[in-house]
Amino acid sequence: MKRQPKFINYLSYGLGDFLGAGAFALTAAWLLFFLTTFCNLTAVQAGSIFAIARIVDAIAAPTMGYITDNFHKTKLGRRFGRRKFFILAAIPLVLVYTLIWVDGFNYWYYLLTYILFELVYSMILIPYDTLAAEMSNDYKVRSKFTGARMFVAQASAVFAAFIPGRLVEALGKDDPLTFLYSGIIFTVIFLIVLTLLYKNTWERPLDEIPVEKTISKRTFLQNVHKIYADLFSTLRVKTFRHHLGMYLGGYLSQDVFNAVFTYFVVFALMQSAVDASNLLTFMYAMQIFGVWIALTLTIKLNPAPAFRTAIFFFIAGIVGFIVLKYTGTLNSTALLFVMIGICGLGRGGLNYIPWNNYAFIPDVDEALTGQRREGVFAGVMSLIRKGTQALAVFLVSVALQESGFVSGQGSQPESAVNMIISILLFGTLIFLVGGLIISYRYKLTKENHVILLAEIERLKNGGSKKDVSPEARQVFEQLTGWEYEKTWGNNKIGYENLINYKENLTKSKHKKAV
């Protein structure tokens, strides 16, 4: 009997993203500023910390995805859950987040502490990302889980913007303890929400996890081969490629915005860090309403049209800021809040819709490969998400330094200010327009998802592929990007299918030789 989620389950699952989005928002909005203002790091040094951490994550993220997909084969996995064991184990380790925000150390300290936190972050977020697909197959239930996650994500982002601003007011703009206290507050919240997440969520039953056809005992090199074969094989799924295009368009535009917006407010608009905090706080609050709008539009119109609506909101807000800057209307505080509010409505949708889409990608992958690989996709998503964010921050930091930006100064040369404005406008629009174009190719809807699941269930129950209905055939081919006859594991997609294909090919050659 399928478990029916209750309010506490939706809430606890959603609260899990207080770490995912909250930590992300705090570091994205403030860490570059903190390192260049209070830690005597140049813009490039600070940006390189993000970039180097991603190199480590290129190994850690897919490895964690592989481990969680296979951890049910161990005693610990069977007792605590193949996903949830790592959430439980990470609860005490999350204390490392506080260490990032201590001033007075050198470059190597900040690099090491950030890498350590990112490893813990992957340890939590990769299994967490799989849970919505694990807990239910129902389109509406998954959408509600994603909605709960996104509402909490936006609320945590409000905290990430609001708390530093209030501490600046209390301690003064030149006190680095502002950020240390922010880190401590968030760490305490992380400990609480991870406990609730572990207690009030569940995983797919063990008897529903497909058994590997190949021998499970592999050498170290074979395991490495499997990890990266599975990693790159995800790009062979048509719907996942389109999902990534939308995801990167929405999130990279926000990464660029986040990295440069505090600088834009302080040096281009000539406002204080407190003003930047207030604007960001209002933007994140409006993102909550943006999630609600996106959730409603996604259910009524399906994901792609809702995504395009969110993009138009975000573009309107960004262009509005540039207009205010060059028309001399910066003294109108109300207009600044109007523009940031419009940005928030768009960003809420850009956050919700890709993650709502993601919950259904493993179903499309199962149609193609005949396997459940939530952990593999979670690893890919985490790697790409953090990698692109780090690249965006690094490129912003390089652009700032090359334009003459001087760390620790209360004002900047005109060349640096012009670069800040250009990054805010063009750096965001490039990715938004790219995501907009790709959204027209995204075809997964609530209607064809029902057909997809029904055909998967028919095949699981021993149904013949020869008896497929024309409608199911069309959906399988449209979403996977493969001919129907080559779906359901009849291909070389993923390590297991690749090994099976090679074995069958060898047997076929042997028979011909005989």
C-alpha positions as CSV (number, residue, x, y, z in Angstrom):
1,M,0.0,0.0,0.0
2,K,1.3,3.4,-1.0
3,R,2.0,5.9,1.8
4,Q,-0.2,9.0,1.7
5,P,1.8,12.1,2.5
6,K,0.5,14.3,5.4
7,F,1.2,18.0,6.1
8,I,4.2,17.1,8.3
9,N,5.8,15.1,5.5
10,Y,5.4,18.0,3.0
11,L,6.7,20.4,5.5
12,S,9.7,18.4,6.6
13,Y,10.6,17.6,3.0
14,G,10.3,21.3,2.1
15,L,12.4,22.3,5.2
16,G,15.3,20.2,3.8
17,D,15.9,22.9,1.2
18,F,16.6,25.5,3.9
19,L,20.1,24.1,3.7
20,G,20.1,23.8,-0.1
21,A,18.7,27.2,-0.9
22,G,19.6,29.1,2.4
23,A,23.2,28.2,2.3
24,F,23.3,28.9,-1.4
25,A,21.6,32.2,-1.1
26,L,23.9,33.4,1.8
27,T,27.1,32.4,0.0
28,A,25.9,33.6,-3.4
29,A,24.8,37.1,-2.1
30,W,27.5,37.7,0.5
31,L,30.6,35.4,0.4
32,L,32.3,37.1,-2.4
33,F,31.6,40.5,-0.8
34,F,32.8,39.2,2.6
35,L,36.1,37.8,1.3
36,T,37.0,40.9,-0.7
37,T,35.9,43.3,2.0
38,F,37.0,41.7,5.3
39,C,39.5,39.0,4.5
40,N,42.0,40.9,2.2
41,L,41.4,38.6,-0.7
42,T,41.5,39.9,-4.2
43,A,38.4,39.5,-6.4
44,V,40.2,36.7,-8.4
45,Q,41.4,34.9,-5.3
46,A,37.9,34.9,-3.9
47,G,36.4,33.8,-7.1
48,S,38.9,31.0,-7.5
49,I,37.7,29.4,-4.2
50,F,34.4,28.7,-5.9
51,A,36.1,27.4,-9.0
52,I,38.5,25.1,-7.3
53,A,35.8,23.6,-5.1
54,R,33.9,22.6,-8.2
55,I,36.9,20.6,-9.4
56,V,36.7,18.6,-6.2
57,D,32.9,18.3,-6.7
58,A,33.4,16.9,-10.2
59,I,34.5,13.8,-8.4
60,A,32.4,14.0,-5.2
61,A,29.0,14.7,-6.7
62,P,28.7,11.7,-9.2
63,T,30.4,9.5,-6.7
64,M,27.8,10.3,-4.1
65,G,25.0,9.7,-6.6
66,Y,26.5,6.3,-7.4
67,I,26.9,5.4,-3.7
68,T,23.3,6.4,-2.8
69,D,21.9,4.4,-5.7
70,N,23.7,1.3,-4.5
71,F,23.9,1.8,-0.7
72,H,20.8,-0.4,-0.1
73,K,23.1,-3.4,-0.7
74,T,24.8,-2.7,2.7
75,K,23.6,-3.3,6.2
76,L,23.6,0.4,7.0
77,G,21.7,1.2,3.8
78,R,19.0,-1.4,4.6
79,R,18.7,-0.2,8.2
80,F,18.8,3.6,7.7
81,G,17.9,4.0,4.0
82,R,20.2,4.2,1.0
83,R,19.5,8.0,0.8
84,K,18.6,9.0,4.3
85,F,21.7,7.4,5.9
86,F,23.8,10.2,4.5
87,I,21.4,12.9,5.7
88,L,21.6,11.5,9.2
89,A,25.4,11.2,9.1
90,A,25.8,14.8,7.8
91,I,23.8,16.4,10.7
92,P,26.9,16.9,12.9
93,L,29.2,17.6,10.0
94,V,27.2,20.7,8.9
95,L,28.8,22.6,11.7
96,V,31.6,23.3,9.3
97,Y,29.4,26.0,7.6
98,T,30.2,28.4,10.5
99,L,33.9,28.2,9.8
100,I,33.5,29.8,6.4
101,W,32.6,33.1,7.9
102,V,35.5,33.6,10.3
103,D,37.8,36.6,9.3
104,G,41.5,37.0,9.9
105,F,42.8,33.9,8.0
106,N,44.6,33.4,4.7
107,Y,43.5,32.2,1.3
108,W,44.2,28.5,2.1
109,Y,42.0,28.6,5.2
110,Y,39.0,29.9,3.2
111,L,39.6,27.5,0.3
112,L,39.8,24.4,2.7
113,T,36.7,25.3,4.8
114,Y,34.7,26.0,1.7
115,I,35.7,22.7,0.1
116,L,34.8,20.8,3.3
117,F,31.4,22.4,3.4
118,E,30.7,21.7,-0.2
119,L,31.5,18.0,0.4
120,V,29.0,17.9,3.3
121,Y,26.6,19.9,1.1
122,S,26.8,17.2,-1.6
123,M,26.4,14.5,1.0
124,I,23.0,16.0,1.9
125,L,21.6,17.5,-1.2
126,I,22.2,14.6,-3.6
127,P,20.2,12.1,-1.6
128,Y,17.7,14.9,-0.8
129,D,17.1,15.6,-4.4
130,T,16.0,12.0,-5.0
131,L,13.3,11.9,-2.3
132,A,10.4,13.5,-4.2
133,A,10.6,10.8,-6.9
134,E,11.1,8.1,-4.2
135,M,8.1,9.0,-2.1
136,S,5.5,9.2,-4.8
137,N,4.8,8.5,-8.5
138,D,1.8,10.8,-8.6
139,Y,2.2,14.0,-10.7
140,K,0.3,16.2,-8.3
141,V,1.9,14.8,-5.1
142,R,5.3,15.3,-6.6
143,S,4.4,18.8,-7.6
144,K,3.2,19.5,-4.0
145,F,6.5,18.2,-2.6
146,T,8.4,20.4,-5.0
147,G,6.1,23.3,-4.2
148,A,6.8,22.8,-0.4
149,R,10.5,22.7,-1.2
150,M,10.4,25.9,-3.2
151,F,8.3,27.8,-0.7
152,V,10.9,27.0,2.0
153,A,13.7,27.7,-0.4
154,Q,12.4,31.2,-1.0
155,A,11.8,31.8,2.8
156,S,15.3,30.7,3.6
157,A,16.6,33.1,0.9
158,V,14.7,35.9,2.7
159,F,16.6,35.0,5.9
160,A,19.8,35.0,3.9
161,A,19.2,38.5,2.7
162,F,17.6,39.9,5.9
163,I,19.8,38.7,8.7
164,P,23.1,40.2,7.5
165,G,21.4,43.5,7.0
166,R,20.0,43.6,10.5
167,L,23.4,42.6,12.0
168,V,25.1,45.4,9.9
169,E,22.7,47.8,11.5
170,A,23.4,46.5,15.0
171,L,27.2,46.0,14.7
172,G,28.2,48.6,12.1
173,K,29.1,48.2,8.4
174,D,32.8,47.6,9.2
175,D,32.4,44.6,11.6
176,P,33.0,41.1,10.1
177,L,31.2,39.5,13.0
178,T,28.1,40.4,11.1
179,F,28.7,37.4,8.8
180,L,30.0,35.1,11.5
181,Y,26.8,35.5,13.5
182,S,24.8,35.0,10.3
183,G,26.7,31.7,9.7
184,I,26.0,30.5,13.2
185,I,22.3,31.3,13.0
186,F,22.0,29.4,9.7
187,T,24.0,26.4,11.1
188,V,21.6,26.0,14.0
189,I,18.7,26.1,11.6
190,F,20.4,23.5,9.4
191,L,20.7,21.1,12.4
192,I,17.0,21.4,13.2
193,V,15.7,21.0,9.6
194,L,17.9,18.0,8.8
195,T,16.6,16.2,11.8
196,L,13.0,16.8,10.7
197,L,13.9,15.8,7.2
198,Y,15.3,12.5,8.4
199,K,12.4,11.7,10.7
200,N,9.5,12.5,8.3
201,T,10.4,11.3,4.9
202,W,10.8,7.9,3.3
203,E,12.3,6.1,0.4
204,R,11.2,3.7,-2.4
205,P,10.7,0.2,-0.9
206,L,13.6,-2.2,-1.4
207,D,11.4,-4.6,-3.4
208,E,10.7,-1.9,-5.9
209,I,14.4,-1.2,-6.7
210,P,15.3,-3.0,-9.9
211,V,18.0,-5.7,-9.4
212,E,21.1,-5.3,-11.5
213,K,21.5,-8.0,-14.2
214,T,25.3,-7.8,-14.1
215,I,27.5,-9.0,-11.3
216,S,27.6,-6.5,-8.5
217,K,31.2,-7.2,-7.4
218,R,33.4,-4.9,-9.5
219,T,37.0,-3.7,-9.4
220,F,37.7,-0.1,-8.4
221,L,38.4,0.9,-12.0
222,Q,35.1,-0.8,-13.0
223,N,33.2,1.2,-10.4
224,V,34.9,4.4,-11.6
225,H,33.9,3.5,-15.2
226,K,30.3,2.9,-14.0
227,I,30.1,6.2,-12.2
228,Y,31.2,8.3,-15.2
229,A,29.5,6.1,-17.8
230,D,26.2,6.7,-16.0
231,L,27.0,10.4,-15.5
232,F,27.5,11.1,-19.2
233,S,24.7,8.8,-20.2
234,T,22.1,11.1,-18.7
235,L,22.7,13.5,-21.6
236,R,21.4,10.9,-24.0
237,V,17.9,11.4,-22.6
238,K,16.2,14.1,-24.7
239,T,13.9,15.5,-22.1
240,F,16.8,15.8,-19.6
241,R,18.8,17.8,-22.1
242,H,16.0,20.2,-22.6
243,H,15.4,20.3,-18.8
244,L,19.1,21.2,-18.3
245,G,18.8,24.0,-20.9
246,M,15.9,25.6,-19.0
247,Y,17.5,24.9,-15.6
248,L,20.8,26.6,-16.6
249,G,19.1,29.5,-18.3
250,G,17.1,30.2,-15.2
251,Y,19.7,29.6,-12.6
252,L,22.8,31.0,-14.3
253,S,21.0,34.2,-14.8
254,Q,20.3,34.3,-11.1
255,D,23.9,33.4,-10.2
256,V,25.2,36.3,-12.2
257,F,22.6,38.6,-10.6
258,N,23.4,37.4,-7.1
259,A,27.2,37.8,-7.6
260,V,27.0,41.3,-8.8
261,F,23.8,42.8,-7.3
262,T,25.3,43.9,-3.9
263,Y,28.1,45.6,-5.8
264,F,25.5,47.2,-8.1
265,V,23.6,48.7,-5.2
266,V,26.7,49.9,-3.3
267,F,28.8,51.2,-6.1
268,A,26.4,51.9,-9.0
269,L,23.4,53.1,-7.1
270,M,25.5,54.6,-4.3
271,Q,23.4,52.9,-1.6
272,S,24.6,51.1,1.6
273,A,25.0,47.4,2.3
274,V,21.9,47.7,4.5
275,D,19.9,49.0,1.5
276,A,21.2,46.0,-0.5
277,S,20.1,43.7,2.2
278,N,16.6,45.3,2.3
279,L,16.2,45.0,-1.4
280,L,17.3,41.4,-1.5
281,T,15.1,40.6,1.4
282,F,12.1,42.0,-0.4
283,M,13.1,40.2,-3.6
284,Y,13.2,36.9,-1.8
285,A,9.9,37.5,-0.1
286,M,8.3,38.2,-3.5
287,Q,9.9,35.0,-4.8
288,I,7.5,33.1,-2.5
289,F,4.6,34.7,-4.4
290,G,6.5,33.8,-7.6
291,V,6.6,30.2,-6.6
292,W,2.8,30.2,-5.9
293,I,2.2,31.8,-9.3
294,A,4.5,29.3,-11.0
295,L,2.9,26.3,-9.2
296,T,-0.6,27.5,-10.4
297,L,0.5,28.1,-14.0
298,T,2.4,24.8,-14.1
299,I,-0.6,22.8,-13.1
300,K,-3.0,24.7,-15.5
301,L,-0.7,25.4,-18.4
302,N,2.1,22.9,-18.0
303,P,5.8,23.7,-17.3
304,A,7.1,25.4,-20.4
305,P,4.6,28.2,-20.7
306,A,4.9,28.9,-17.0
307,F,8.7,29.1,-17.3
308,R,8.4,31.6,-20.1
309,T,6.2,33.8,-18.0
310,A,8.8,33.8,-15.2
311,I,11.5,34.8,-17.6
312,F,9.6,37.8,-18.8
313,F,9.1,39.0,-15.2
314,F,12.8,38.7,-14.4
315,I,13.9,40.5,-17.6
316,A,11.4,43.3,-16.9
317,G,12.9,43.8,-13.4
318,I,16.5,43.9,-14.6
319,V,15.8,46.3,-17.4
320,G,13.9,48.4,-14.9
321,F,17.0,48.8,-12.7
322,I,19.1,49.9,-15.7
323,V,16.4,52.4,-16.7
324,L,16.3,53.9,-13.1
325,K,20.1,54.1,-13.1
326,Y,20.3,56.1,-16.3
327,T,17.2,58.3,-16.0
328,G,18.3,59.7,-12.6
329,T,15.3,58.4,-10.6
330,L,17.5,56.6,-8.0
331,N,16.1,58.7,-5.2
332,S,12.8,57.0,-5.6
333,T,13.1,54.2,-3.1
334,A,9.6,53.0,-4.0
335,L,10.6,52.4,-7.6
336,L,13.7,50.4,-6.5
337,F,11.4,48.1,-4.5
338,V,9.0,47.8,-7.5
339,M,11.8,46.6,-9.8
340,I,13.3,44.2,-7.2
341,G,9.7,42.9,-6.6
342,I,9.2,42.2,-10.3
343,C,12.6,40.4,-10.3
344,G,11.4,38.3,-7.3
345,L,8.2,37.2,-9.0
346,G,10.2,36.0,-12.0
347,R,12.9,34.3,-9.9
348,G,10.4,32.4,-7.9
349,G,9.1,30.7,-11.1
350,L,12.6,30.1,-12.4
351,N,13.5,28.3,-9.1
352,Y,10.3,26.2,-8.9
353,I,9.7,25.1,-12.5
354,P,13.0,23.3,-13.2
355,W,13.0,21.5,-9.9
356,N,9.4,20.5,-10.5
357,N,10.4,19.2,-13.9
358,Y,13.4,17.3,-12.4
359,A,11.2,15.1,-10.2
360,F,9.8,13.5,-13.4
361,I,13.1,13.0,-15.3
362,P,13.9,9.6,-13.7
363,D,10.6,8.3,-15.1
364,V,11.7,9.2,-18.6
365,D,15.1,7.7,-17.9
366,E,13.4,4.4,-16.7
367,A,11.4,4.3,-20.0
368,L,14.7,4.5,-21.9
369,T,17.0,2.3,-19.7
370,G,14.7,0.1,-17.7
371,Q,16.5,1.3,-14.5
372,R,15.8,3.7,-11.6
373,R,18.7,6.1,-11.5
374,E,17.6,9.0,-9.3
375,G,21.0,9.2,-7.6
376,V,22.8,9.5,-10.9
377,F,20.6,12.4,-12.0
378,A,20.9,14.0,-8.5
379,G,24.7,13.8,-8.8
380,V,24.6,15.3,-12.3
381,M,22.3,18.1,-11.2
382,S,24.4,18.9,-8.1
383,L,27.6,18.9,-10.2
384,I,26.2,21.1,-12.9
385,R,24.4,23.4,-10.5
386,K,27.4,24.1,-8.3
387,G,29.8,24.0,-11.2
388,T,28.0,26.6,-13.2
389,Q,27.4,28.8,-10.2
390,A,31.2,28.7,-9.4
391,L,32.0,29.5,-13.0
392,A,29.6,32.4,-13.0
393,V,31.1,33.8,-9.8
394,F,34.6,33.3,-11.0
395,L,34.0,35.1,-14.3
396,V,32.3,37.9,-12.5
397,S,35.3,38.3,-10.2
398,V,37.8,38.2,-13.1
399,A,35.7,40.9,-15.0
400,L,35.6,43.1,-11.9
401,Q,39.4,42.9,-11.3
402,E,40.2,43.5,-14.9
403,S,38.0,46.6,-14.9
404,G,40.0,48.1,-12.1
405,F,37.9,47.0,-9.0
406,V,39.8,47.6,-5.8
407,S,39.0,45.3,-2.8
408,G,38.1,47.0,0.5
409,Q,37.4,50.4,-1.0
410,G,34.3,52.4,-0.3
411,S,34.1,53.7,-3.9
412,Q,35.3,52.3,-7.2
413,P,36.6,53.8,-10.5
414,E,34.1,54.5,-13.3
415,S,35.4,51.6,-15.3
416,A,34.6,49.1,-12.5
417,V,31.1,50.6,-12.1
418,N,30.4,50.4,-15.8
419,M,31.5,46.7,-15.7
420,I,29.1,46.0,-12.8
421,I,26.2,47.5,-14.7
422,S,27.1,45.6,-17.9
423,I,27.3,42.3,-16.0
424,L,24.0,42.9,-14.4
425,L,22.3,43.6,-17.7
426,F,24.0,41.5,-20.3
427,G,25.3,38.7,-18.1
428,T,21.7,37.8,-17.0
429,L,20.0,38.4,-20.4
430,I,22.2,36.0,-22.3
431,F,21.2,33.1,-20.1
432,L,17.5,34.1,-19.8
433,V,17.1,34.3,-23.6
434,G,18.9,30.9,-24.0
435,G,16.5,29.3,-21.5
436,L,13.5,30.9,-23.2
437,I,14.5,29.4,-26.6
438,I,15.0,25.9,-25.2
439,S,11.7,26.0,-23.3
440,Y,9.9,25.7,-26.7
441,R,11.4,22.2,-27.1
442,Y,10.4,20.9,-23.7
443,K,7.5,18.4,-24.1
444,L,7.0,16.7,-20.8
445,T,3.4,17.5,-19.5
446,K,1.1,16.1,-16.9
447,E,-0.9,14.4,-19.7
448,N,1.9,12.5,-21.4
449,H,3.5,11.7,-18.0
450,V,0.4,9.6,-17.1
451,I,0.7,7.8,-20.5
452,L,4.5,7.3,-19.8
453,L,3.9,5.7,-16.4
454,A,1.1,3.4,-17.6
455,E,3.4,2.0,-20.4
456,I,6.3,1.6,-17.9
457,E,3.9,-0.4,-15.6
458,R,2.7,-2.5,-18.5
459,L,6.3,-3.4,-19.5
460,K,7.2,-4.1,-15.8
461,N,4.3,-6.6,-15.7
462,G,5.7,-8.5,-18.6
463,G,3.8,-6.8,-21.4
464,S,5.2,-7.2,-24.9
465,K,6.7,-4.2,-26.7
466,K,4.9,-5.5,-29.8
467,D,1.5,-4.6,-28.2
468,V,2.3,-1.0,-27.5
469,S,-0.4,1.5,-28.3
470,P,0.3,4.2,-30.9
471,E,-0.2,6.9,-28.2
472,A,2.3,5.2,-25.8
473,R,4.8,4.7,-28.6
474,Q,4.6,8.4,-29.5
475,V,5.1,9.5,-25.9
476,F,8.1,7.2,-25.3
477,E,9.8,8.4,-28.5
478,Q,9.0,12.1,-27.9
479,L,10.3,12.2,-24.4
480,T,13.3,9.8,-24.6
481,G,14.4,10.9,-28.1
482,W,14.8,7.2,-29.1
483,E,12.8,4.8,-31.3
484,Y,10.4,2.8,-29.2
485,E,12.1,-0.5,-30.1
486,K,15.4,0.8,-28.6
487,T,13.8,1.9,-25.3
488,W,13.3,-0.1,-22.1
489,G,17.0,-1.1,-21.8
490,N,17.4,-2.2,-25.4
491,N,20.3,0.2,-25.9
492,K,23.8,1.1,-24.6
493,I,22.6,3.9,-22.2
494,G,24.2,3.6,-18.8
495,Y,26.8,1.2,-17.5
496,E,24.6,-1.9,-17.0
497,N,23.0,-1.7,-20.4
498,L,26.4,-1.1,-22.0
499,I,27.9,-4.2,-20.4
500,N,24.8,-6.3,-21.4
501,Y,25.1,-5.0,-24.9
502,K,28.8,-6.0,-25.1
503,E,28.1,-9.5,-23.6
504,N,25.3,-10.1,-26.1
505,L,27.5,-8.9,-29.0
506,T,30.3,-11.3,-27.9
507,K,27.8,-14.2,-27.6
508,S,26.4,-13.4,-31.1
509,K,29.9,-13.4,-32.6
510,H,30.7,-16.6,-30.9
511,K,27.6,-18.3,-32.3
512,K,28.4,-17.1,-35.8
513,A,31.9,-18.4,-35.5
514,V,30.6,-21.8,-34.4
